[in-house]
Amino acid sequence: MKFEDGIYPDMSIDDYHFSGGISRSSLMLMRKTPYHYWHEKISGEAEPRKASPAMVMGDLVHTLCLEPQLYEERFEIGPDLKKTTKAGKEAWAAFEKNLDGKDAIKTSDYNRAQAMASSFRADAVCSTILTDATYEQSIYFTHELTGLQCKARPDIWCGGIIGDLKTTEDAAMRSFQNSCHKYGYFLQAGMMKQALKSVGMDMSLFVFLCVEKEAPYAVAAYPMSTEALEYGSNLFDVLMAKIKECQDSNHWPGYGTLELPLPAYLKESKE
């Protein structure tokens, strides 16, 4: 399913996921190796992936924080039972058969997600950014250097300000910096800057709004620095160029052959 370039304010998350266009998650596959990208996006051999419990929890928190009116059509609380027993497994399987596209959650999941959402909305910075914002709009755009279509879906959008909600184990600065590198959050921000440019807007601020997954559900706001944003934008261009190169050559290499050095920590242990 392909959409023309532009903004789609009412597109469902399912339509977005199953549509054409290169997303941040696709680029993260390319960052791993071109072969991973090819297998997942081109080969037709990849098995559909079921959402993990962590992914469902993340979607639940996003919904309760940003679009609580959509909770009932997206989630269903399952029966309180022990899924470690045969009877419990059978009862849960029967419950899942009648979900009609909804995600199954436990009462404890709902209660924790509600606590996270309450902490998030009570934060002064978060509540200010949420004021007059729109949520989960889809943007399709053509990458200038390669001519390939990309897509992005900002969590929170208010003029030139983009807010992105992240649930995390540790919202402290150093820990979240590591998460930004590991999960491609710098890339995400750089990609979003070019997405807004494609619709004639300058991104004046990109801010990560983090809420921890455990009590007391502390919140942190991290505006992206100019240096970090430039890094993400450059990484976006590099990965897009790599996709274009692989497409043109029809060559999608894996890890390759590299000499294996001794890890630095083992060198230190010899001293």
GIRAJO-V168562 format. One record per backbone hydrogen bond with DSSP energy under -1.0 kcal/mol. CO is the residue of the C=O (numbers start at 1). NH is the residue of the N-H. E is the energy in kcal/mol with one decimal. If there is no record, write none. Layout:
CO|NH|E  CO|NH|E
This chain:
1|20|-3.5  6|140|-2.6  8|138|-2.1  12|16|-2.0  13|17|-2.3  14|18|-2.2  22|151|-2.2  23|27|-2.0  24|28|-1.8  25|29|-1.3  26|30|-1.7  27|31|-2.1  28|32|-1.2  29|33|-2.1  33|37|-1.5  34|38|-2.8  35|39|-2.7  36|40|-2.1  37|41|-2.9  38|42|-2.2  38|43|-2.9  52|56|-2.5  53|57|-2.4  54|58|-2.2  55|59|-2.4  56|60|-2.4  57|61|-2.5  58|62|-2.3  59|63|-2.5  60|64|-2.5  61|65|-2.4  62|66|-2.7  63|67|-1.5  67|70|-2.4  68|71|-1.5  71|74|-1.2  71|75|-2.2  74|103|-2.9  76|105|-2.3  79|81|-1.1  82|85|-1.3  85|89|-2.6  86|90|-2.3  87|91|-2.4  88|92|-2.4  89|93|-2.3  90|94|-2.1  91|95|-1.9  92|96|-2.4  93|97|-1.4  95|98|-1.1  96|99|-1.3  99|102|-1.3  103|76|-2.2  105|78|-3.1  106|110|-2.2  107|111|-2.5  108|112|-2.2  109|113|-2.7  110|114|-2.5  111|115|-1.9  112|116|-2.3  113|117|-2.5  114|118|-2.4  115|119|-2.1  116|120|-2.5  117|121|-2.7  118|122|-1.5  123|127|-2.7  124|128|-1.8  125|129|-2.3  126|130|-2.1  130|133|-1.8  134|157|-2.3  138|8|-3.2  139|152|-2.3  140|6|-2.3  141|150|-3.6  143|147|-2.8  148|143|-3.1  149|22|-2.2  150|141|-2.3  152|139|-3.1  155|136|-1.2  156|163|-2.4  157|134|-2.5  158|161|-2.1  160|204|-1.0  160|205|-1.7  161|158|-2.7  162|207|-2.5  163|156|-2.1  164|209|-2.9  166|211|-2.2  168|213|-1.7  172|176|-2.7  173|177|-2.4  174|178|-1.7  175|179|-1.8  176|180|-2.3  177|181|-1.6  178|182|-2.8  179|183|-2.9  180|185|-1.8  180|186|-1.1  184|188|-2.0  185|189|-2.0  186|190|-2.3  187|191|-2.5  188|192|-2.1  189|193|-1.8  190|194|-1.4  191|195|-1.9  192|196|-2.4  193|197|-1.8  194|198|-1.6  196|199|-1.1  196|201|-2.4  197|200|-1.7  205|162|-2.8  206|224|-3.4  207|164|-2.3  208|222|-2.8  209|166|-2.5  210|220|-2.2  211|168|-1.8  214|217|-2.5  218|212|-2.4  220|210|-3.2  222|208|-2.2  225|229|-2.4  226|230|-2.4  227|231|-2.1  228|232|-2.2  229|233|-2.3  230|234|-2.6  231|235|-2.4  232|236|-2.0  233|237|-1.9  234|238|-2.4  235|239|-2.6  236|240|-2.2  237|241|-2.4  238|242|-1.8  239|243|-2.1  240|244|-2.4  241|245|-2.4  242|246|-2.4  243|247|-2.6  244|248|-2.5  245|249|-2.0  246|250|-1.6  246|251|-1.3  253|35|-2.0  263|267|-1.6  264|268|-2.2  265|269|-1.3
